[in-house]
Amino acid sequence: MAHEARAYKVLGILNLTPDSFSDGGKLSKPADALKYFDALLSEGADFIDVGAESTRPGAKEVSEAEELDRLLPFLSLIEHKGMLDKVSIDTRKFSVMKQVVQMQVSFINNVGPLPDQIDLSALFKVNPKLSFIACHMHGTPEMMQTNPLSPGAAIKRVAAYFDDASEELLVAGCAAENIYMDPGIGFGKTDAANWKLLLNTPNFSKSRNIAIGLSRKGFIGRALGGDTPHERDTSSKILESAAILAGATLIRTHDVGRLIKLTATLTEARQ
């Protein structure tokens, strides 16, 4: 299905980490990662979200040097192909954001607190067309499930985060149409809170671009079955499609092809 015929964007997931919950260690070699990058694009992904630091529950922070050591060899291959405009970088570090934006990466996916205002503004001075996902996280990956947010608290915290982050990004120079807010499914919330946030997608999406990342996450398996991440793919596709129907405009997912096929069928059915 042609990208321009879709009302939503697909962010394919590519992890360069050894410890991501779904596919950690499988793409540690740049050449293997490049093949996977090409495969995700061929399935119809609009952008590929490349992560070099895991944000799974319990993950420890890695240094800037280690994150860049994983990231830069792969980005050099993408730069050689002239396709950095198809890359999103999943990072929490401003220093990493700055370096990749200078390379002409077109998307940043920031989980957790935003950089300070001066640093944030610097990114958009380099690339005024930069797109930015602000994803809510309660605490840090290592500790976020120690005291996860309840449904009511999650809605309040996420709504406040959306208000603050949107304003900060606008002041920094990000165009409104390039700002995406992500409620952070699985990032420091109880299972009930994750479902509550998903159910609130229609309200969140009334005035914002909403990004949803739920692919293969554990709360799906605990409710619908699937002991391993790959066993949750079918349930993930159904929930992602529901999020799109509820107003989400960006989906971050592992299984790009099946999502696009399913949503195309649903679109045809609604006509």
Secondary structure by P-SEA (a helix, b strand, c coil): cccccccbbbbbbbbccccccccccccccaaaaaaaaaaaaaacccbbbbbcccccccbbbbcaaaaaaacaaaaaaaaaacccccbbbbcccaaaaaaaaaacccbbbbccccccaaaaaaaaaacccbbbbbbbbcccccccccccccaaaaaaaaaaaaaaaaaaaaaaccccccbbbbccccccccaaaaaaaaaaccccccccbbbbcccccaaaaacccccccccaaaaaaaaaaaaaaacccccccccaaaaaaaaaaaaaaac
